[in-house]
Amino acid sequence: MIFAAGLGTRLRPITDTMPKALVPVANKPLLQWQIEKLRDAGISDIVINVHHFPEQIRRFVLEHDSFGCNILFSDESDKLLETGGGLKKAATLLGYQEPILALNVDILSTVNLHRLIASHTPDSMATLVVSDRKTERYLLFDSKNRLHGWTNITTGEFKPADRAAELKRQFKAGELKPLAFSGMHIISPELFKLMTTWGDCFPIIDFYLSICEQYPVQAYIPLDYRMMDIGKINQLDDAEAFARTL
């Protein structure tokens, strides 16, 4: 699944007239980079969620004959559902039989999808691509790469709130390592059953934090990993240079 429903407000004024997914980088829209990466890894069944200028995205895919893939759209035109809600809404399109690879449309990376897919084990509810890059917000994993919490190192906040004190102690003791989420993850279809009590709009990270003590959510740390989140308009020149190295 490709998350392409965002408003792309930080890429204005470009996104005043087009969706973020179609912003060109190195002569290709961001969406095309992601579709081709999935296709080249042997993934041909793709769901794209849409909200901002959805018809432009549909037209682009149609004009390119779906890039030789089977592409379906999860329509969030009425309301943005965030990443967790977007996954929940798309469940019937994604199916309940095979693990699902989900990624943000605005992140380019060197991750090897074959290795990522191979790393996902049947006993894990999700496998998250993470790295040790510098940021403010980190996921917290134990020595076996299992998720336990989240922290903002600038504000000192820890989540989940009901375990914040213990997470802070473990973090300060070096028992939990901070790793940055890279906007790509594999989810087991069983995870959808755990979403039934959630509403229609929620971040996927909040959901992972709510289940990680009971169900395994694992880290995948790629070797020689490079990535770029194209979130701001002043990053486009750097994104062009980065994309040409992929």
GUMAR-707051 format. One record per residue (C-alpha): x, y, z. Coordinates in pm, whole numbers, plus 50000, padded with zeros to 5 digits. Layout:
GUMAR-707051
XYZ
...
//
This chain:
GUMAR-707051
500005000050000
501225034849914
500095063050144
499425091549901
496495109750062
498405137450241
497855174250168
501555181650124
501195215450293
504965219150338
505415216149963
503235246349884
502785263949646
503405233049427
500715213149607
498165241049563
497545226749217
498665190449240
498865162549497
502135156049675
502275121949509
502745138249167
505475162849266
508345155349026
511775144949152
514495137648897
511925138348614
509555113548780
506645119549017
507135106049368
504335081149311
506085066549009
509275061249208
507325040649461
505255020649213
508325011249014
510225001549329
507394978349430
507014964349079
510744957649049
510564937949373
507854915849226
504904933049393
502164938949137
499024942449353
499054978049488
496554999349679
496955037249683
494965058849921
493915092749783
492435125249916
494095156649777
493395160449402
492475123449379
491415124949014
494895136748914
496395105749072
493825082648912
494425098648572
498205095848606
498015058748686
495525052548403
497655071548150
500585048848237
498525016648211
499005011548586
502725005548518
501894969448443
500444964348791
497014958348940
496364991549113
493314999049326
492415031249505
491195036249860
489215068649846
489555091950144
488125122049961
485595128950236
488065127250524
491765121550582
492155090850801
495875092050888
498075061450841
496295037551078
492835047250965
493965045750604
495165010150648
491945000250825
489765014950549
491804997650278
491684963450448
489134948250212
491174959549911
494434947150063
493064913150157
493534891950464
495814864250337
499314877950281
501584902750465
501224938350338
504064962050262
503074997950334
505125029050254
504815066750241
504815082049896
507235109949989
510165088850112
512925077149881
515375051450011
517965025149928
516144997550118
516254963549951
512654951949948
513544915449896
515594915550218
512904934850404
510204910250301
512394880650397
512954895750742
509264895350833
508404864851041
504954849151087
504954856051461
505394893751416
502374916351385
504544941551202
508114947751089
509184984151084
512034998350878
514095019651118
517525035451133
519785054051373
519485087451193
519205118851402
515725132051470
513595142851768
511135113951780
512285078151824
510805043751861
512335023752145
513434987752092
514994961652319
518104940852248
516004916552043
514694945151826
511184943651969
509224976052002
508344988352353
507755025752328
508335060252182
510075091752295
510565127752194
514065136052314
513415173452291
510315174052513
511195143552721
507815127452649
507425089652649
504595068052514
502485048752599
501655072252885
500765044253126
504295030253096
506135063253058
508045061553386
509345026353321
510225034552959
512165065153075
514075043953327
514905017253069
515935043352815
518265061153055
519725027653163
520515019052802
518084989852801
516125004452510
517715017752192
516215047152002
515665042151628
513885064551379
510935051551179
511435053650804
507835053550684
507915017650559
506584986550729
505204951750671
502034942250853
500524908150910
496864905650803
495954894151156
496624929751266
493324941351114
491434921151376
493074942251647
491884974351482
488184967251518
487844986951842
489635017151699
487855045551523
488245055151161
491125080051203
494365072851391
498145071851337
499585037151285
502415043751533
499895050151812
498305017051725
501634998551731
502445013552070
499115001252206
499724964952108
503494960652124
503634946752479
501184919152392
502064913252026
505554914451870
506354944851656
509884941551525
512574964751389
514274959651056
517554978951034
518874978950676
522594978250610
524165008650438
520785025550451
520135059550303
516775076850286
515225110650225
511865123750339
510765149550082
508655169750320
509655205550249
509895225549930
513485236150005
514485199150001
513585193549636
517055201549500
518635177249746
515955151849660
516855154549291
520485146849369
519545118349603
517135102349354
519805101249084
521925078849310
519215052349347
//
